[in-house]
Amino acid sequence: MKGAAKEICGIVSDNQKLKEDGSDEKIAGKVQGKIGQVEKVLGN
């Protein structure tokens, strides 16, 4: 949620860096979630 909030703040304030940081954090969170799902399936 933190990444999405940063991304929205960047859009509203017209701050490209904040928008990009938020987008990066959002993507990183999704990747981390998928890694957790894979580890759960593999039993690690």
N, CA, C and O of each residue as an XYZ file, in Angstrom:
176
protein
N       0.820     -1.191      0.000
C       0.000      0.000      0.000
C       0.864      1.255      0.000
O       0.481      2.275     -0.573
N       2.021      1.184      0.637
C       2.894      2.343      0.730
C       3.320      2.834     -0.657
O       3.326      4.037     -0.919
N       3.673      1.906     -1.536
C       4.094      2.277     -2.882
C       2.981      2.935     -3.671
O       3.211      3.909     -4.389
N       1.772      2.402     -3.539
C       0.620      2.972     -4.247
C       0.341      4.386     -3.755
O       0.019      5.272     -4.547
N       0.466      4.597     -2.442
C       0.227      5.928     -1.879
C       1.257      6.933     -2.396
O       0.912      8.061     -2.747
N       2.516      6.516     -2.440
C       3.566      7.394     -2.965
C       3.306      7.734     -4.428
O       3.470      8.877     -4.855
N       2.898      6.721     -5.186
C       2.637      6.928     -6.610
C       1.513      7.945     -6.803
O       1.618      8.834     -7.648
N       0.449      7.819     -6.028
C      -0.682      8.751     -6.139
C      -0.262     10.156     -5.726
O      -0.638     11.131     -6.378
N       0.512     10.271     -4.651
C       0.998     11.588     -4.215
C       1.861     12.230     -5.298
O       1.788     13.437     -5.527
N       2.670     11.422     -5.955
C       3.504     11.933     -7.043
C       2.678     12.427     -8.207
O       3.014     13.435     -8.828
N       1.599     11.727     -8.510
C       0.715     12.146     -9.600
C       0.017     13.444     -9.238
O      -0.022     14.380    -10.036
N      -0.546     13.500     -8.010
C      -1.294     14.678     -7.571
C      -0.401     15.909     -7.483
O      -0.808     17.003     -7.873
N       0.817     15.732     -6.969
C       1.718     16.869     -6.790
C       2.586     17.130     -8.018
O       3.417     18.038     -8.011
N       2.397     16.341     -9.063
C       3.185     16.464    -10.299
C       4.681     16.309    -10.021
O       5.513     17.025    -10.578
N       5.000     15.348     -9.138
C       6.380     15.059     -8.767
C       6.759     13.721     -9.402
O       6.390     12.661     -8.899
N       7.488     13.780    -10.499
C       7.825     12.580    -11.271
C       8.658     11.594    -10.456
O       8.436     10.386    -10.544
N       9.616     12.088     -9.661
C      10.476     11.199     -8.862
C       9.652     10.432     -7.832
O       9.833      9.225     -7.668
N       8.754     11.119     -7.144
C       7.913     10.466     -6.150
C       7.013      9.430     -6.809
O       6.804      8.347     -6.262
N       6.485      9.756     -7.969
C       5.632      8.821     -8.714
C       6.425      7.570     -9.091
O       5.936      6.451     -8.932
N       7.640      7.758     -9.586
C       8.477      6.619     -9.985
C       8.874      5.772     -8.780
O       8.867      4.543     -8.855
N       9.223      6.431     -7.659
C       9.586      5.692     -6.451
C       8.415      4.842     -5.974
O       8.591      3.686     -5.592
N       7.229      5.420     -5.999
C       6.047      4.686     -5.581
C       5.770      3.505     -6.479
O       5.423      2.422     -6.007
N       5.922      3.711     -7.772
C       5.696      2.633     -8.730
C       6.703      1.508     -8.509
O       6.348      0.331     -8.550
N       7.957      1.877     -8.275
C       9.004      0.872     -8.019
C       8.693      0.063     -6.762
O       8.833     -1.160     -6.750
N       8.269      0.759     -5.704
C       7.954      0.069     -4.459
C       6.758     -0.865     -4.633
O       6.722     -1.959     -4.070
N       5.789     -0.418     -5.415
C       4.599     -1.236     -5.644
C       4.976     -2.522     -6.388
O       4.512     -3.607     -6.038
N       5.810     -2.392     -7.402
C       6.260     -3.563     -8.165
C       7.101     -4.488     -7.286
O       6.945     -5.708     -7.339
N       7.991     -3.911     -6.479
C       8.827     -4.720     -5.593
C       7.968     -5.502     -4.601
O       8.268     -6.655     -4.291
N       6.920     -4.887     -4.114
C       6.015     -5.568     -3.196
C       5.309     -6.730     -3.859
O       5.136     -7.784     -3.247
N       4.900     -6.553     -5.099
C       4.233     -7.635     -5.830
C       5.203     -8.798     -6.062
O       4.827     -9.961     -5.917
N       6.437     -8.484     -6.418
C       7.449     -9.528     -6.645
C       7.700    -10.282     -5.342
O       7.768    -11.512     -5.334
N       7.835     -9.549     -4.248
C       8.082    -10.175     -2.957
C       6.921    -11.095     -2.575
O       7.140    -12.174     -2.025
N       5.710    -10.678     -2.860
C       4.541    -11.506     -2.580
C       4.546    -12.793     -3.384
O       4.219    -13.858     -2.860
N       4.916    -12.699     -4.652
C       4.975    -13.893     -5.500
C       6.067    -14.847     -5.033
O       5.886    -16.065     -5.057
N       7.196    -14.294     -4.609
C       8.278    -15.137     -4.094
C       7.787    -15.899     -2.860
O       8.075    -17.085     -2.699
N       7.051    -15.214     -2.000
C       6.486    -15.862     -0.824
C       5.536    -16.989     -1.200
O       5.537    -18.039     -0.557
N       4.729    -16.787     -2.229
C       3.804    -17.828     -2.686
C       4.575    -19.039     -3.200
O       4.214    -20.177     -2.901
N       5.615    -18.805     -3.961
C       6.420    -19.901     -4.510
C       7.090    -20.672     -3.381
O       7.100    -21.903     -3.386
N       7.651    -19.947     -2.409
C       8.304    -20.614     -1.283
C       7.291    -21.461     -0.507
O       7.623    -22.553     -0.045
N       6.075    -20.972     -0.365
C       5.047    -21.713      0.358
C       4.724    -23.014     -0.382
O       4.568    -24.065      0.239
N       4.626    -22.936     -1.696
C       4.333    -24.124     -2.504
C       5.467    -25.128     -2.431
O       5.233    -26.335     -2.376
N       6.695    -24.629     -2.430
C       7.861    -25.518     -2.394
C       8.158    -26.005     -0.982
O       8.959    -26.921     -0.796
N       7.524    -25.405      0.003
C       7.723    -25.845      1.383
C       8.976    -25.309      2.030
O       9.501    -25.931      2.955
N       9.470    -24.183      1.578
C      10.692    -23.601      2.167
C      10.349    -22.610      3.221
O      11.243    -22.019      3.827
